[in-house]
Amino acid sequence: MFGSLIRNREEAGRQLAEKLAQYENANAVVLAVPRGGVPVGYEIAKKLNLPLHLLLSKKIGHPLNPEYAIGSVTMDDVILNGHEGVSPAYIEQEVRKIREALRKKITLYNGTREVVSPAGKTVIVVDDGIATGKTLLVLIQMLRRLKPKRIVVAVPVMPESVVDTIQTEVDELVYLHAPFFFRGVGMFYDDFKQVEDEEVISLLHNINHVH
């Protein structure tokens, strides 16, 4: 039965932590993709005694079709693709709007806690699963520009078809399952309930008392 490969995000995080044991107490940081990646990242950070931070980004939608991404924005970077015919003024306005939304999210989740720079560190990027890998590849591209020493991606489940694609873009890829038949991340979990903002805040607060 496909749904019983992974019990829940916490269990997945503990299993991934075992595979990442070499990074315990290292010059490293766990960067979780909210919200689903946070419970997974929390277990990894706790077990390896590493700080946990968030990897936040948001797509820029096309003016005529907001669902179609013409780029991606983080607090530090912008990557554009397929934006021919879109005015620079629209892009500038969207970037400003998105950054404002990201800033609010960071304040909501982090409070006054300072965000750690990945420069010179091993960064362990964590999510609760990968479907197409497109969003993750953009995040990796953005992370590279911040000059980390090493980029490790750790996920519980991903389709077999994207393993090579991700592997060629990172220094190390760690995963629990990469099935050939893949309809969505949630089908491989017994418990895949939505992660709420309150849980993200609580987990970051808990680990914050250690780091």
Secondary structure, DSSP 8 states (H G I E B T S, - for coil): -GGGSB--HHHHHHHHHHHTGGGTTSSEEEEE-TTTHHHHHHHHHHHHT--EEE---EEEEETTEEEEEEEEE-SS-EEE-S-TT--HHHHHHHHHHHHHHHHHHHHHHHTT------TTSEEEEE-S--SS-HHHHHHHHHHHTT--SEEEEEEEE--HHHHHHHHHHSSEEEEEE--SS-S-GGGGBS------HHHHHHHHHHHHTT-
